[in-house]
């Protein structure tokens, strides 16, 4: 199972929200084998990082993650150049 694309998509927010609501680990919802301890840890850690990043800091500011759905179609087909051109 390739999970990397899931973390590039907004769909991961549904997994995080559902896990928080039901009090379970995101890796449980995704059906990751219990014997894959490191894989489960990595998935749960990445989900926790995203969740914590979106929480307000002491000044009330949050960071907004960029997901694949937020990225506009490239005009140059060169991600580095697109980043510089804005």
C-alpha positions as CSV (number, residue, x, y, z in Angstrom):
1,X,0.0,0.0,0.0
2,X,1.4,3.4,-1.0
3,X,0.4,6.0,1.5
4,X,2.7,8.8,0.4
5,X,0.1,10.2,-2.1
6,X,-2.5,10.2,0.7
7,X,-0.4,12.7,2.7
8,X,-0.1,14.9,-0.3
9,X,-3.9,15.1,-0.5
10,X,-6.5,16.8,1.6
11,X,-8.0,13.4,2.2
12,X,-5.6,12.9,5.0
13,X,-7.5,15.5,7.0
14,X,-10.5,13.2,6.9
15,X,-8.4,10.4,8.4
16,X,-7.0,12.6,11.1
17,X,-10.4,14.0,12.0
18,X,-12.0,10.6,12.1
19,X,-9.2,9.2,14.3
20,X,-9.5,12.1,16.7
21,X,-13.3,11.7,16.9
22,X,-13.2,7.9,17.6
23,X,-10.0,8.0,19.7
24,X,-7.9,5.7,17.6
25,X,-4.7,5.9,15.6
26,X,-4.8,7.0,12.0
27,X,-2.8,3.8,11.1
28,X,-5.7,1.8,12.6
29,X,-8.2,3.5,10.3
30,X,-5.9,2.9,7.3
31,X,-5.7,-0.8,8.1
32,X,-2.0,-1.0,8.5
33,X,-0.8,-4.4,9.8
34,X,-0.1,-4.4,13.5
35,X,3.2,-6.2,12.9
36,X,4.4,-3.2,10.9
37,X,5.3,-1.2,14.0
38,X,7.6,1.2,12.3
39,X,5.2,1.9,9.4
40,X,2.4,2.5,11.9
41,X,4.6,4.9,13.8
42,X,5.6,6.9,10.7
43,X,2.0,7.2,9.6
44,X,0.8,8.3,13.0
45,X,3.7,10.7,13.4
46,X,3.0,12.4,10.0
47,X,-0.7,12.7,10.8
48,X,0.2,14.2,14.2
49,X,2.6,16.7,12.6
50,X,-0.1,17.9,10.2
51,X,-2.6,18.2,13.0
52,X,-0.3,20.1,15.3
53,X,0.9,22.4,12.5
54,X,-2.7,23.5,11.9
55,X,-3.3,24.3,15.6
56,X,-3.1,28.0,16.7
57,X,0.2,29.0,18.4
58,X,0.4,31.4,21.4
59,X,-0.3,34.3,19.0
60,X,-3.3,32.6,17.5
61,X,-1.6,32.0,14.1
62,X,-1.7,28.7,12.3
63,X,0.2,27.2,9.4
64,X,-1.7,26.1,6.4
65,X,-0.3,22.9,4.8
66,X,-0.2,22.9,1.0
67,X,-2.0,19.9,-0.6
68,X,-1.8,18.7,-4.2
69,X,-5.4,20.0,-4.8
70,X,-4.1,23.5,-3.9
71,X,-1.4,23.6,-6.4
72,X,-2.3,25.3,-9.7
73,X,-1.5,23.7,-13.0
74,X,2.1,24.4,-13.8
75,X,2.7,26.9,-16.6
76,X,6.4,25.9,-17.1
77,X,6.4,22.2,-16.1
78,X,9.3,23.2,-13.9
79,X,8.4,23.2,-10.1
80,X,11.4,25.2,-9.1
81,X,10.8,27.9,-11.7
82,X,7.0,28.0,-10.8
83,X,8.0,28.5,-7.1
84,X,10.2,31.4,-8.0
85,X,7.6,33.0,-10.3
86,X,4.9,32.6,-7.8
